[in-house]
Amino acid sequence: MGWALVAKAEPHHRGSWVKRFDPRFWTVDFARPMMASAVTMAPDALRVDAVFYNRHDLAGLIWEAEDRWDHPLLAYETRRDFRNTQLSFRWRSGGVKPLDALHGPTLTIEGRDAAGNPRAWYVRLWNYAAGSGEDAVVTLDFDALDGGFALPGEADPVWAGDVDRMFISLVPPAYDGSAGVLAVPVEGWAEMSGIACSGSGSVLPIGDAMLPETALGMTNGYDDCYHLTPARVVRQIVQLGYRGDVVHYVGMSHYMRLEPLGGGHYVSLAGGTLASPCAAWHAALAAACRDAGLGIIWSLSYEVFDAYCWNDWKQRDASGAPALTGWEPPSTLLSPANAAAMGYLQLVARAFVGLARDAGLAVKFQVGEPWWWTNAGGQLCAYDAATSAALGAASVAIPDVRGPQDGAVCAMLDALGALLATSTAALVAAARDEAGAAWAVGTGSHLLVFLPTALDPDAPELRRANVPLGWATPAFDVLQLEDYDWVTAGRGAETAGARTAMTVRLGYPVAGQHYFAGFVLNAADRAQWAPIAAAADAARRAGVARAFVWALPQVARDGFVSFDGEDEVQAFDPVDFPLAIGREAVAATEFSTQIISSPAGHEQRASEWAEARMRYDAGPGVRSEADVRTLADFFRARRGAARAFRFRDPFDQSSAADGGLPGPGDQWLGDGDGVRRGFALVKRYGDGAAVQERRIALPVAGSVRVSVAGIETAAFVVTEAGEVLLDAPPPTGAAVRAGFRFDVPVRFAEDRLEVSRATFLAGELASVPLVEVRAPW
């Protein structure tokens, strides 16, 4: 699998044109606890649904001059000049302030005036409407637009030459600017149809790339994309080359209905299960995926926004502190022993599954990362009232779940695992029952496990609770594993062992597993895409049924693209070039340097490669007819230049400075931090600022020797990627060093091999050129 980060669209990338104010590219935003969503109804129409909980709630329907949400290959061009643009649409609404009311829908325009000073203008749409307050045609000419409530007396002329964004405000009928909780939630809606934009400023260039299909799957989360239209989301998925099933996490903070209590708002079933804007958005997503030929794996977790969660539903540690995640503001975890919490979760599952069924999709459902949470200090959150009651005498004190545990604690952890497995089975049963005949038999149920927590090496007995044997096959159709904390922290080498441990414990074969790679939380950490892509590739080589990248918002933000085909170009056979022939090879070390000379003879030089590349000619080793036959057989098996292989460099094959036997202290791999176990093998050339570091991907089996803090150790394995994986993380500051012999990944430089008997009988040297390849792993 190949990959790249695209910072911006280039002239050679495919582009098209789009009308300004295209319904797909509006967004919504609002402050908690209210909820709103926008969906497209037609190529020229969109609808906003909202639910208000406070008198002062306000939702904005937003158009931005800069496309901040689409992938660089698909974004529309930033144009802040809205002059020479006219916009018209039909406005219909209900349950919100009408156009003709005080505080009715207002177009707020944020930008700068003609002098470059920051400004905002407030355009009352009723001043440009013809019809009634809830059904009117609005016509806006951005060259003749005035802010102000009453025109012409309060006119505030808009200068539309430098606009950042504009939004239409929607407020509840009781809105008067004051605070206060509404007695009952108010649901409202607004539609813009017949959207027409004209004038010389009405057209925007837009990226329209259509990438080839990639085997990598896509994931998404509602909490990250609730503000976008489903049509915009699906457009990106399809045009970036992702096909098959999309894993869609329904989130933990935007899907629920709420009810007021004591100054807060809590999850509620009053009027239904899902908030009406969420239901409308997901119905549109299901339809858009169906029409695009995509499936959806609906993901529901035990995680709920803490401020919305009933106190008795939360997992709690022995001190009574709730389970709180590291997000800000935090989420909490529902107790698997609490019947009310689990009953609510089952109704949520039924609601989403029903939307998929009604859209005609095959229903696939994922239980996402169900676990017993551990607070700081190893405090297990398994002491809420419902859990304590369910365990009875089996509930014992666990001062710290990390480290070795006694029999009573292990028995409690086993009992917690049984509770967790029972709750997940009931959740899947509810989803399957709701789906009916639409359930995808054999691929309907999925379980997602987060390996760094489930198999935390500091708490080895915790897997009794968080990887219960009740999950063993055939409890679920597909086991899905993710490990992004390990990958982004340089500990990705631990995944292979963890996958094996999960296979042994639960019995799902690797071919019945999915793998989730990612994600990059912050844009400043874009470099993390390299190990993420490598981890996805490693999972595919290990034989998982599907690898997914997490998640679309980060993919779009950082411009990540993946593409297949490099596997065929860089295919590798783990076989040795005939050693006897290779011993006589001629070796050449090459770099690529761009040199620009001025007329005066001065030069500018740019090194294009971070590492040297080796070339060899193995022809001098061909000395007999037997050598010819051996070489011809090997050449045919590699399909000429198509497949790479191992080659032993006759001059540089050892980590030792003198090329002799490797020693455990030859090459420094890194220093321990108390957590990291994996260290890549490297060999360094030169010293000081000019040192060159060479990544060693093909150590010779049995040749690797390792030392930690100067002491040789055998407590390690060498992974398929050529990394040392220590049994235990070295202490902070301990130097990890290694010695080894190694091979070079090479291919035949040409697709033709010419060797004749006359050549070697006459004492002439054949030519068998080989070239080093960058290891695809």
VOVEXTOR-665652 format. One line per 5 residues: for each residue x, y, z of C-alpha. Coordinates in steps of 0.02 Angstrom, whole numbers, plus 32768, in hexadecimal, padded with zeros to 4 digits. Example, Ala and Ser with C-alpha at 12.3 -4.5 7.8 and 13.67 -1.06 7.14 Angstrom:
# VOVEXTOR-665652
8267/7F1F/8186 ~ 82AC/7FCB/8165
END
This chain:
# VOVEXTOR-665652
8000/8000/8000 ~ 8040/80AB/7FD2 ~ 8011/814B/802C ~ 8032/8205/8028 ~ 8002/82A7/807F
7FBD/8329/8008 ~ 7FD0/83DA/804B ~ 7F6E/842B/7FBE ~ 7F28/8405/7F13 ~ 7FA2/8422/7E85
7F78/845D/7DD5 ~ 7F86/83AD/7D90 ~ 7F05/836A/7E0C ~ 7E56/8355/7DC9 ~ 7DE5/83EA/7DE8
7D38/8426/7DC0 ~ 7CC1/84B4/7DE9 ~ 7C39/84C7/7E6B ~ 7BB8/854C/7E8A ~ 7BCE/85B2/7F26
7B52/8581/7FAE ~ 7B46/84CE/7F6D ~ 7AD9/8475/7FF0 ~ 7B5D/83EF/800F ~ 7BDB/8469/8055
7B78/84C5/80DB ~ 7B9F/8497/818F ~ 7B46/84AE/8235 ~ 7B86/84D7/82E0 ~ 7B3F/84FB/838C
7B66/84F3/8445 ~ 7B39/8462/84B6 ~ 7ABE/8420/84E5 ~ 7A5A/844A/8449 ~ 7A6B/83E1/83AC
7A59/8408/82F3 ~ 7A84/83B6/824D ~ 7A7F/83E2/8195 ~ 7A55/836A/8107 ~ 7A42/8383/804D
7993/8366/8007 ~ 79BA/8383/7F4F ~ 7A47/83CE/7EE7 ~ 7A00/847A/7F11 ~ 79B5/845E/7FBE
79E7/843B/8071 ~ 798F/8426/8118 ~ 79C4/8450/81C9 ~ 7977/83F5/825D ~ 7994/8435/830C
7960/8413/83BF ~ 796C/849F/843F ~ 797A/8486/84FB ~ 799B/8538/8535 ~ 7947/85DD/850D
79EB/8625/84CC ~ 7A1E/8591/845F ~ 7A56/85C3/83B0 ~ 7A89/855B/831A ~ 7AEA/85A2/8288
7AD9/8565/81D5 ~ 7B86/8593/8194 ~ 7BDA/85B5/80EE ~ 7C97/85CB/80F9 ~ 7D05/8621/8079
7D90/85A6/80A3 ~ 7D6D/84ED/8096 ~ 7DB3/84AC/813B ~ 7D5E/8402/8138 ~ 7D80/83AF/8092
7E1B/8350/805D ~ 7E94/83C2/7FFC ~ 7E71/835F/7F5D ~ 7DB6/8380/7F70 ~ 7DA9/842D/7FBF
7D5F/84C5/7F6B ~ 7DD2/8559/7F50 ~ 7DDA/85E2/7FD3 ~ 7D8C/8680/7F8B ~ 7D5E/8706/8008
7D1A/877F/7F88 ~ 7C5D/8768/7F7F ~ 7C3D/87FE/7F10 ~ 7BE6/87E4/7E69 ~ 7B83/8757/7EBB
7AC7/8745/7ED0 ~ 7A73/86BF/7F39 ~ 79BC/8690/7F3E ~ 795D/8603/7F93 ~ 78B5/85D3/7FD8
78B0/85D2/8096 ~ 7839/8563/80F7 ~ 7841/8544/81B2 ~ 77E4/8508/824C ~ 780B/8504/8305
7888/8594/82F7 ~ 7875/8651/82F8 ~ 7827/8683/8252 ~ 7877/86FB/81D8 ~ 7808/878E/8209
7822/8780/82C5 ~ 789D/87DB/8335 ~ 7938/876A/833E ~ 78FB/8710/82A2 ~ 7977/86BF/822A
7A08/8737/8211 ~ 7A99/8729/8198 ~ 7B37/8755/81F8 ~ 7BC9/8781/8185 ~ 7C76/877F/81D2
7D0C/87C8/8178 ~ 7D60/8870/815D ~ 7D27/8916/8118 ~ 7D75/896C/8082 ~ 7DFF/89B1/80F1
7E2D/8905/8134 ~ 7DE0/891C/81E0 ~ 7D89/8884/822D ~ 7CCD/8897/8221 ~ 7C2A/8839/8234
7B86/8867/81E1 ~ 7ADA/8828/8215 ~ 7A64/8817/8182 ~ 79AE/87F9/81B1 ~ 7970/877E/812D
78BE/87BF/813D ~ 78F8/8862/80EE ~ 791D/8800/804F ~ 788C/8786/8053 ~ 77E7/877A/7FF7
7762/870F/804A ~ 773A/86E0/80FD ~ 77AA/86CB/8193 ~ 77AE/860E/817C ~ 77A4/8602/80BE
77FB/8684/8054 ~ 7873/869E/7FC4 ~ 7912/86F8/7FFA ~ 797E/8755/7F7C ~ 7A2A/8797/7FAC
7A9C/8801/7F3D ~ 7B45/880D/7F93 ~ 7B6A/88AF/7F36 ~ 7AD0/8902/7F81 ~ 7ABB/88B6/802D
7A98/8914/80CE ~ 7AA4/88DD/8182 ~ 7A30/8925/8204 ~ 7982/88FB/8244 ~ 7917/8983/81F5
7943/89C0/8147 ~ 796D/8A3D/8109 ~ 797A/8A9A/81AE ~ 79F4/8A20/8201 ~ 7A4F/89EB/8163
7B02/89AE/817C ~ 7B48/8990/80CD ~ 7BA4/88EB/80BA ~ 7C4C/88E7/8062 ~ 7C56/8837/801F
7D06/883E/7FD9 ~ 7D5D/87E7/806B ~ 7CEE/876A/80C4 ~ 7D25/86DB/8135 ~ 7C7D/868A/8154
7BC3/86AB/8160 ~ 7B3C/8651/81C1 ~ 7A80/8651/81D4 ~ 7A49/864A/828A ~ 79BB/85DB/82C5
7971/85F0/8373 ~ 78DB/85A7/83D1 ~ 7835/8605/83D0 ~ 7850/8639/8486 ~ 78F9/8688/8463
790B/8738/84AA ~ 79C4/873B/84D3 ~ 79AB/8706/8588 ~ 79EA/8666/85D8 ~ 797B/85DD/861C
794C/8528/85FF ~ 78B6/8503/8591 ~ 782D/84A2/85EA ~ 7830/8421/855F ~ 78AA/840F/84CD
7874/8467/842E ~ 7892/8418/8384 ~ 78A1/848A/82EE ~ 78D2/8484/8239 ~ 78F9/84F2/81A4
790A/84CD/80EB ~ 7961/852A/805F ~ 7927/84EE/7FB5 ~ 793B/852D/7F05 ~ 79E7/856F/7F35
7A28/85D4/7EA2 ~ 7ACA/8635/7E99 ~ 7AF2/86A5/7E07 ~ 7B6E/872A/7DD2 ~ 7C26/8725/7DA5
7C53/86FE/7E5B ~ 7BDD/866A/7E68 ~ 7C52/85E0/7E2F ~ 7CE0/8591/7E92 ~ 7D6A/851B/7E57
7D63/8478/7EB8 ~ 7DD0/83DE/7EC4 ~ 7D80/834A/7E6E ~ 7E01/82C0/7E7D ~ 7DC4/820E/7E6C
7E48/819E/7EB7 ~ 7E57/80E6/7E89 ~ 7E05/806C/7EFF ~ 7E72/8040/7F94 ~ 7E66/7FA3/7FFD
7E72/800D/809A ~ 7DC9/802D/80EE ~ 7D89/80D1/8134 ~ 7D43/80FB/81DF ~ 7CE6/8192/821D
7C98/81D7/82BB ~ 7BFB/823E/82D0 ~ 7C45/82AA/835A ~ 7CC7/82E4/82DB ~ 7C56/8302/8245
7BA9/832D/828A ~ 7BBE/83DC/8242 ~ 7BD5/83A0/818E ~ 7B50/8361/8118 ~ 7B50/82A5/80FA
7B5F/82C6/803F ~ 7C04/831F/805E ~ 7C45/8291/80CB ~ 7C19/8209/804D ~ 7C61/826E/7FBC
7D0A/8270/8012 ~ 7D07/81B7/803C ~ 7CDC/8183/7F8A ~ 7D50/81FB/7F2F ~ 7DE4/81D1/7F9F
7DD4/811D/7F65 ~ 7D87/80C9/7FFD ~ 7D07/8041/7FD9 ~ 7CAB/7FB5/8030 ~ 7C74/7FCF/80E3
7C8E/8074/813E ~ 7C9D/8065/81FB ~ 7C33/80F1/8243 ~ 7C41/8113/82FE ~ 7B9E/8164/8333
7BFC/81C3/83B8 ~ 7BDF/81E4/846F ~ 7BA1/8297/847A ~ 7B2B/82C6/83EB ~ 7AAF/823A/83CD
7A48/8240/846C ~ 79A8/8296/849E ~ 79B8/82F7/8540 ~ 794A/832D/85D0 ~ 796C/83B9/864F
798F/8397/8706 ~ 79E0/8403/878B ~ 7A31/847D/8712 ~ 7A76/83F2/86A3 ~ 7A37/8384/8616
7A37/82C6/8615 ~ 7A18/823E/8594 ~ 795F/8220/857C ~ 78E2/81B5/8520 ~ 785B/823A/8520
7816/8241/8470 ~ 7887/81B9/842B ~ 793A/817B/8436 ~ 79A2/81E4/83C1 ~ 79A2/82A2/83B7
793E/82D0/831C ~ 79D1/8329/82C7 ~ 7A3F/828F/82E3 ~ 79B9/821B/829D ~ 79A3/8288/8202
7A5F/8291/81E6 ~ 7A7A/81D6/81F6 ~ 79E5/81AC/8188 ~ 7A34/821A/8102 ~ 7ADF/81C8/811F
7A95/811A/810A ~ 7A3F/814D/8068 ~ 7ADC/81A2/8023 ~ 7B48/8109/804A ~ 7AC8/8096/7FFB
7AC3/80FF/7F5D ~ 7B82/8103/7F56 ~ 7B90/8046/7F6A ~ 7BDA/8052/8019 ~ 7BA9/7FED/80B1
7BAB/802A/8164 ~ 7BE8/7FD4/8202 ~ 7B8C/8032/828A ~ 7BFB/8048/8322 ~ 7BB3/8066/83D1
7C1F/8070/846D ~ 7BFF/8073/8528 ~ 7C45/8125/852B ~ 7BD0/81B7/8550 ~ 7BF2/8271/8567
7C07/827F/8623 ~ 7B9A/8319/863A ~ 7B06/82BE/85EA ~ 7B18/8219/8646 ~ 7AAB/81E9/86DA
7B19/81D6/8774 ~ 7AE2/8125/879D ~ 7B0B/80EA/86EC ~ 7BC5/8110/86FB ~ 7C50/8098/8722
7CA4/80CF/87C5 ~ 7D43/80A3/8821 ~ 7D4A/8070/88D8 ~ 7D4D/8125/8912 ~ 7CAF/814B/88B0
7D07/81B0/8829 ~ 7CB7/8197/877E ~ 7D15/814F/86EA ~ 7D50/81E8/8689 ~ 7DAF/81E4/85E5
7E38/825C/85B6 ~ 7DCD/82C1/853D ~ 7DA5/8374/856B ~ 7D1A/8382/859D ~ 7D1C/82CB/85D2
7CB0/8238/85A6 ~ 7C85/81AA/861C ~ 7C67/80EE/860D ~ 7BC0/8099/8628 ~ 7BBC/800B/86A5
7B9B/7F63/8652 ~ 7B41/7F2E/86F1 ~ 7AC4/7FBE/86F0 ~ 7A22/7F7F/86A1 ~ 79E1/802E/867B
7A83/8062/8625 ~ 7A8D/7FC2/85BF ~ 79D4/7FCD/8593 ~ 79EE/807D/8553 ~ 7A84/8046/84EB
7A1E/7FBB/849E ~ 7997/8037/846A ~ 7A1D/80A6/841B ~ 7A5F/8010/83BB ~ 79AF/7FE8/837E
7994/809B/8345 ~ 7A30/80A1/82D9 ~ 7A17/7FF1/8297 ~ 7965/8020/8267 ~ 79A6/80B1/81FE
7A1B/803B/81A1 ~ 7992/7FBA/8187 ~ 7918/803C/8145 ~ 799C/807B/80CA ~ 79B0/7FCD/8082
7A5F/7FAF/80C6 ~ 7A9D/7F08/8104 ~ 7AA9/7F26/81BF ~ 7B55/7F17/820F ~ 7B70/7F4C/82C2
7C0C/7F67/832B ~ 7C1C/7F6B/83E8 ~ 7CA5/7FEB/83F7 ~ 7D2A/7FDA/847D ~ 7CC1/7F97/850E
7D29/7F90/85AC ~ 7D39/7FAE/8665 ~ 7D93/8053/8679 ~ 7E2C/806F/86E6 ~ 7E43/811A/8738
7EED/8164/8765 ~ 7F54/80FC/87DB ~ 7F0E/8056/879E ~ 7E63/8073/87ED ~ 7DEC/7FFB/8796
7D3F/8045/8778 ~ 7CDA/7FAD/87AD ~ 7C89/7FE9/884E ~ 7BEB/8042/8816 ~ 7B51/8009/8876
7B10/7F9A/87EA ~ 7BB6/7F3F/87D4 ~ 7BD0/7F26/888E ~ 7B21/7EDE/889C ~ 7B3B/7E6B/8808
7BE0/7E28/884C ~ 7BAB/7E18/8901 ~ 7C32/7DC2/8967 ~ 7CA1/7DB5/88CD ~ 7CBE/7E71/88D5
7D63/7E8B/8930 ~ 7DD7/7F1E/8947 ~ 7E57/7F38/88BD ~ 7ED0/7FC0/88F7 ~ 7F28/7FC1/884F
7EF8/7F53/87BB ~ 7FA9/7F5C/8777 ~ 8026/7ED4/879C ~ 800A/7E24/87E1 ~ 7F62/7E01/8834
7F26/7D7C/88AF ~ 7EA1/7CFA/8891 ~ 7E10/7D61/88D7 ~ 7E38/7DF3/8866 ~ 7E49/7D7F/87CF
7D9F/7D33/87F8 ~ 7D53/7DE2/87FF ~ 7DA2/7E10/8759 ~ 7D5B/7D70/870B ~ 7CAF/7D9E/874E
7CBE/7E4D/8706 ~ 7CEC/7E00/865F ~ 7C50/7D94/8666 ~ 7BE5/7E30/8687 ~ 7C36/7E8A/85F5
7C1E/7DF7/857F ~ 7B68/7DE5/85B2 ~ 7B48/7E9D/8590 ~ 7B99/7E9B/84E4 ~ 7B39/7DFE/84B4
7A96/7E54/84E4 ~ 7AC6/7EEE/847F ~ 7AEB/7E89/83E3 ~ 7A4A/7E25/83FC ~ 79E5/7EC6/8400
7A37/7F04/8360 ~ 7A1C/7E5D/8309 ~ 7966/7E58/8340 ~ 7945/7F07/82FF ~ 799A/7EE2/8259
7932/7E48/8237 ~ 794D/7E06/8188 ~ 79C4/7E98/8163 ~ 7A48/7E51/81DB ~ 7AE8/7E25/817E
7AF4/7D6D/81AC ~ 7BA8/7D39/81CC ~ 7BEB/7DEC/81CA ~ 7B6B/7E49/8233 ~ 7BBB/7E51/82E0
7C63/7EA4/8301 ~ 7CC7/7EBF/83A0 ~ 7D4B/7F49/83A9 ~ 7DD4/7F33/842C ~ 7E58/7FB7/8455
7EF5/7F50/8470 ~ 7F5E/7FC9/84D8 ~ 7ED7/7FC6/855F ~ 7E95/7F15/854C ~ 7F44/7ECB/854F
7F98/7F4C/85BE ~ 803E/7EFB/85EE ~ 803C/7F57/8694 ~ 7F96/7F04/86C2 ~ 7FA3/7E54/867C
7F0D/7E11/86DD ~ 7E9A/7E9C/869F ~ 7E7B/7E3B/85FE ~ 7E0E/7DC7/8666 ~ 7D92/7E57/8673
7DB2/7EB2/85CF ~ 7DCC/7E1E/855A ~ 7D50/7DA2/85A5 ~ 7D49/7CF1/8566 ~ 7C91/7D0F/8546
7CCA/7D6F/84AB ~ 7D1B/7CD4/8461 ~ 7CE4/7CA0/83B4 ~ 7C58/7C91/837E ~ 7C17/7D1B/83F2
7C3D/7D99/8367 ~ 7C52/7D86/82AD ~ 7CEB/7DF7/82A1 ~ 7D70/7E28/8320 ~ 7DB3/7ED8/8302
7E54/7F14/8353 ~ 7EA2/7FC1/8361 ~ 7F44/7FFB/83B0 ~ 7F61/80B1/837E ~ 7FB2/80E1/8424
8039/805F/8405 ~ 8052/8090/834F ~ 8062/814C/836B ~ 80D4/8131/8402 ~ 814E/80C6/839F
8111/8024/83ED ~ 80BD/7FDB/8353 ~ 812C/7F40/835B ~ 80C3/7F06/83EF ~ 8028/7EEF/8383
8059/7E4A/8332 ~ 806E/7DF7/83DB ~ 7FCD/7E44/841B ~ 7F6E/7E06/8382 ~ 7FB0/7D57/83A3
7F7C/7D63/845A ~ 7ECC/7D98/8429 ~ 7EC2/7D0B/83AA ~ 7EF6/7C8C/842D ~ 7E80/7CD2/84B2
7DE3/7CEB/8447 ~ 7DFF/7C74/83B6 ~ 7DDC/7CEA/8324 ~ 7E54/7CC1/8296 ~ 7EB7/7D51/824F
7E53/7D42/81AE ~ 7DB7/7D66/8216 ~ 7DFE/7E05/8261 ~ 7E00/7EBD/8232 ~ 7E88/7F39/825F
7E75/7FF4/8282 ~ 7F0A/8066/8266 ~ 7F17/811A/82A2 ~ 7EF1/819C/82D7 ~ 7F4F/8242/82D3
7EFA/82AD/8356 ~ 7F57/8350/8334 ~ 7F87/839B/828C ~ 8035/83C1/82CF ~ 8054/8305/82DA
803E/82E0/8220 ~ 80DF/8279/8224 ~ 807D/81F2/827F ~ 802B/81C1/81DB ~ 80CA/8164/81AA
80C0/80E2/8236 ~ 8003/80DC/8225 ~ 800F/80AE/816C ~ 8098/8031/8193 ~ 802D/7FE1/821A
7F99/7FD0/81A3 ~ 800C/7F80/8123 ~ 8052/7F08/81A4 ~ 7FA2/7ED3/81D7 ~ 7F74/7EB1/8122
8011/7E48/810B ~ 7FE5/7DEA/81AB ~ 7F44/7DB5/8155 ~ 7EB8/7E1B/81A7 ~ 7E18/7E21/8143
7E16/7EE0/813F ~ 7E7F/7F70/817E ~ 7E2E/8019/81A2 ~ 7E76/80C6/81BE ~ 7E31/812F/824D
7DE8/81AA/8220 ~ 7DA1/8215/8192 ~ 7DB1/82C0/81E8 ~ 7E6B/82A5/8206 ~ 7E83/825D/8157
7E33/82F8/810D ~ 7E8D/8372/817F ~ 7F3B/832F/815A ~ 7F1F/82FF/80A4 ~ 7F40/8245/80BB
7F28/81D9/8021 ~ 7F45/811F/800E ~ 7F57/80BC/7F6E ~ 7F75/8008/7F3E ~ 7FEC/7FC7/7EBB
8091/7FDE/7F15 ~ 8080/7F30/7F5D ~ 8093/7EEB/7EAD ~ 8121/7F61/7E80 ~ 817E/7F45/7F23
814B/7E8E/7F3E ~ 81CD/7E34/7FA5 ~ 81FC/7D7C/7FB0 ~ 8259/7D4F/8051 ~ 82D9/7CE6/7FF5
8396/7CF9/7FE3 ~ 83EF/7D1F/7F41 ~ 8465/7C8B/7F1F ~ 84EE/7CB2/7F9C ~ 857C/7C63/7F3A
8556/7CD1/7EA3 ~ 853D/7D6D/7F0C ~ 85E6/7D63/7F64 ~ 863E/7DA3/7EC8 ~ 85C7/7E33/7EA8
8600/7EE4/7E82 ~ 85B0/7F65/7EF7 ~ 8589/801C/7ED5 ~ 8543/809B/7F50 ~ 84DE/8129/7F04
8483/81C7/7F37 ~ 8417/823D/7ED0 ~ 844D/82F3/7ED4 ~ 8405/8383/7E71 ~ 8490/83FB/7E3E
846C/84A5/7DF4 ~ 8501/8508/7DB2 ~ 84FE/85C3/7D98 ~ 8556/8617/7D03 ~ 85E0/864A/7D7D
85FF/8596/7DAE ~ 85AB/859B/7E59 ~ 8541/8505/7E87 ~ 84A5/84DF/7EE8 ~ 8496/842A/7F1C
83FC/83D2/7F62 ~ 8404/831F/7FA0 ~ 8362/82C8/7F6D ~ 8379/8227/7FCF ~ 8389/821A/808B
83E3/8172/8079 ~ 8458/8127/7FF9 ~ 841C/80A1/7F81 ~ 8486/800B/7F54 ~ 84A1/7FC1/7EA9
84F7/7F1B/7E88 ~ 8532/7EB6/7DF5 ~ 8530/7DFC/7E1F ~ 8574/7DCB/7D74 ~ 8627/7DA7/7DAF
85E3/7D18/7E19 ~ 85A0/7CB8/7D83 ~ 862A/7C3B/7D5E ~ 85D7/7B9B/7D21 ~ 8541/7B51/7CCA
84FD/7B21/7D75 ~ 8506/7BD8/7DA8 ~ 84A8/7C09/7D0A ~ 841E/7B8C/7D2D ~ 8413/7BC3/7DE4
840A/7C79/7DB2 ~ 838A/7C5B/7D28 ~ 8319/7BFB/7D9F ~ 8325/7C85/7E20 ~ 8305/7D0C/7D9C
8268/7CB4/7D5C ~ 8224/7C9B/7E0C ~ 8236/7D56/7E2D ~ 81DF/7D7F/7D88 ~ 8271/7DE8/7D55
826F/7E92/7DAA ~ 81C0/7E7A/7DF3 ~ 81EE/7E2D/7E9B ~ 8276/7E5F/7F15 ~ 82E0/7DE7/7F7D
836D/7DDF/7FFD ~ 8420/7E01/7FC8 ~ 84BD/7DF0/8033 ~ 852E/7E85/8010 ~ 85DF/7E3B/8006
862A/7EDB/8050 ~ 85A8/7F1A/80CD ~ 8543/7E95/8127 ~ 856D/7EAE/81DF ~ 8548/7F2F/8266
85FC/7F25/82A1 ~ 866B/7FB6/826F ~ 86EE/7F41/8226 ~ 866D/7ED3/81CE ~ 8694/7E43/8243
8628/7DE3/82BD ~ 8597/7E47/8305 ~ 859C/7E77/83BD ~ 850B/7EAB/842F ~ 854C/7F5D/843D
8570/7F84/8386 ~ 84E2/7FFD/835C ~ 847C/8070/83CC ~ 83C1/8057/83AD ~ 837B/80D1/842C
8361/80F1/84E5 ~ 82D8/80A5/854F ~ 8247/810C/8593 ~ 81F8/8089/8604 ~ 816D/8066/8584
81B5/8047/84D8 ~ 81E6/7F94/84AD ~ 8205/7F9C/83F1 ~ 82A8/7FDF/83A6 ~ 82D1/7FE3/82ED
8377/7F9B/82B5 ~ 83E9/801F/8269 ~ 849D/802F/8231 ~ 84F7/80D6/8234 ~ 857E/8112/81BE
85F1/81A4/81E3 ~ 85E9/820D/8280 ~ 85B8/82B6/82C3 ~ 8542/8322/825D ~ 8568/82BE/81C0
852E/8216/8205 ~ 84BC/81B1/8193 ~ 843E/8139/81E1 ~ 840B/809F/817E ~ 836E/8041/81AB
838D/7F85/81AD ~ 82F2/7F27/8176 ~ 833D/7E7A/8157 ~ 83A7/7E3D/81E8 ~ 83EC/7D8E/81D0
838D/7D11/823A ~ 83E9/7CE2/82DA ~ 846D/7D69/82C8 ~ 841E/7DF2/8332 ~ 846B/7E14/83DD
8422/7E98/8451 ~ 845D/7EF4/84EC ~ 83FE/7F65/8565 ~ 8465/7FDD/85CF ~ 8501/7F7F/8599
84C2/7ED2/85CD ~ 849D/7E53/8546 ~ 83EE/7E09/854A ~ 8393/7D7D/84F2 ~ 82E7/7DBD/8528
82B0/7DFB/847D ~ 826D/7DC7/83D4 ~ 828C/7E0F/8328 ~ 81EC/7E40/82CD ~ 81C6/7E2A/8214
81EB/7EE3/81FD ~ 829C/7ECC/823D ~ 827D/7F1B/82E8 ~ 82B9/7EDD/8391 ~ 8225/7EC2/8405
8260/7EB1/84B9 ~ 81FD/7E48/8534 ~ 81F9/7EDB/85AE ~ 820F/7F96/858F ~ 82BE/7FD3/85BC
82C6/8050/864C ~ 82CF/8108/8624 ~ 8379/8139/85E0 ~ 83B7/8087/85C7 ~ 8414/807A/8521
83D7/7FF0/84AD ~ 845E/7FB3/8435 ~ 8469/7F22/83BC ~ 84DB/7EC6/8346 ~ 84A4/7E61/82AE
84C6/7E25/8200 ~ 8450/7E62/817B ~ 8419/7E51/80C7 ~ 83E3/7ED6/804A ~ 8339/7ED2/7FF2
835E/7ED8/7F37 ~ 830F/7EAD/7E91 ~ 8352/7E88/7DE5 ~ 8371/7F2E/7D8F ~ 832F/7EED/7CE8
82A9/7E77/7CAA ~ 8327/7E1E/7C39 ~ 83B4/7DA8/7C6A ~ 843E/7D83/7BEC ~ 84C3/7D02/7C18
8516/7C8A/7B9C ~ 8591/7BF9/7BA8 ~ 8609/7C57/7B38 ~ 860F/7CE6/7BB3 ~ 8657/7C8B/7C48
86BD/7C0E/7BDF ~ 8717/7CA1/7B90 ~ 8739/7CED/7C3A ~ 86C1/7D7D/7C1B ~ 8652/7DBC/7CA7
8596/7DB5/7C96 ~ 852D/7E4A/7CCE ~ 84A3/7E2A/7D4E ~ 8474/7ED7/7D92 ~ 8413/7EE3/7E36
83CC/7F7E/7E89 ~ 8399/7F9C/7F3E ~ 82E1/7FBC/7F5F ~ 8295/801F/7FED ~ 824A/7F9A/805E
818B/7FA1/804F ~ 8177/7F6D/8104
END
